[in-house]
């Protein structure tokens, strides 16, 4: 006999199933906990499926449940359906805890507490169940399952489940603690008044949190391992009138002859013999049942071992199937590569055969090709000689043009130097003329002053007419002299202006000659650059032409050597001479 605890998820919520008597018989209890609601049921019907598994049915008047055992009760497939509704939800439950030998009398009955957990940001009002399969006591097992709102990895609605051992004092088993996953510590104390469970949860990285009291949902009373009383037929409620039995028998007693013994002792002896025979039959039936029960448990263990072996073999089959799939893909790839290699080899063979045929055909044409090539080379030699002659003439003309340009440039530099010297002299002359002009301007100022003074004196003399008559001749002479000097100054100013204009004209002429020399120099330079580019292009084309001719000669010679058949066609020696033009 065992105590089974299963867990799973229904509609993303924790679902826990407890089978306190292990394998299910008619009338056995089944406890379910989901969505923070605990319910207890009685098995209504048990049948065997075609696969030898058990099919268990129970209901609560609103929901109908059907559980199918798998792998000798290691798993359960629970189907839930509303009465009268065709739609159903199915959840797979895995056995989390298995307590054997619960038929031995326990000092305390199993207990189940249910409620909600609130722990930091990881769990907010989530389902929480704690089970003591063997009751309270130090070292006894304890099963805890709850649901995280979000775990440390950020995954929502994950489950935390663990089986630990109670740690408590022998005199006070109602206060105990245990580890959940060797990480969380749960300190528990049973409330003496409500029989509820007060739980405090803490972890190394989070402070302790006191939880709401878990309610005692079930105090499980274990029944017998097997029932000898057959299940009662379906019961129906009816209404009928009842009355008390009669005081006297309704039927007369049997008064006919019966094989009674003669005395009381003999009658009791016969009765004891019948009872002993009945006891013998009962003991034989119990013995047979024990053998069958023992055989059943052995078959259960064998079934579990076989199920584990089947699971392992199924995993091996999956692994081998995957390996076979990979090898099949590799084989297909290798087959395609082999086919491609065959096609490529066939194409290469065809190509080589075609090249061999072309080589044999080309071998026949080699003689005429060599003759044509020789004549072409001879003609090209004559053309090269003619091109060299034209190039020499052209180069000589270019050298003459370069010499002429250099000579013109030299003369231009000489003219420029002469013009610079002349310009410097003109500048000196201009400076001297500027100084003379300043002097003349000063003299003119003095003359104008004299004129003003003379006019003033003339005015005075006119006023003093009598005295002026005597000095009139002298004053007239002075006046004529001054006027003559004034005319001389004016003529000198005109001459200086003409000189300056002439100097400016000479300077402009010299600048124009310098500009024409620069233009001539630039033109000659551009012509020289153009000749250099033409010369380089001619050198490049000559080298390319020479390389092409040399490549044709080498290819013909290589073709002749690689494909020539000595027995069929005699070798022909072709000597070529290619002269590279070096500028």
Secondary structure, 3 states (H helix, E strand, C coil): CEEEEEEEEECCEEEEEEECCCCCCCCCEEEEEECCEEEEEECCEEEECCCCCEEEEEECCCEEEEEEEECCCCEEEEEEEECCCCCEEEEEEEEEEEEECCCCCCCCCCEEEEEEEEECCCEEEEEEEEEECCCCCCCCEEEEEEECCECCCCCECCEEEEEEECEEECCEEEEEEEEECCCEEEEEEECCCCCCEEEEEEECCEEEEECCCEEEEEECCCCCCCCCCCCCCCCCCCCCCCCCCCCCCCCCCCCCCCCCCCCHHHHHHHHHHHHHHHHHHHHHHHHHHHHHHHHHHHHHHHHHHHHHHHHHHHHHHHHHHHHHHHHHHHHHHHHHHHHHHHHHHHHHHHHHHHHHHHHHHHHHHHHHHHHHHHHHHHHHHHHHHHHHHHHHHHHHHHHHHHHHHHHHHHHHHHHHHHHHHHHHHHHHHHHHHHHHHHHHHHHHHHHHHHHHHHHHHHHHHHHCHHHHHHCHHHHHHHHHHHHHHHHHHHHHHHHHHHHHHHHHHHHHHHHHHHHHHHHHHHHHHHHHHHHHHHHHHHHHHHHHHHHHHHHHHHHHHHHHHHHCCCCCCCCCCCCCCCCCCCC
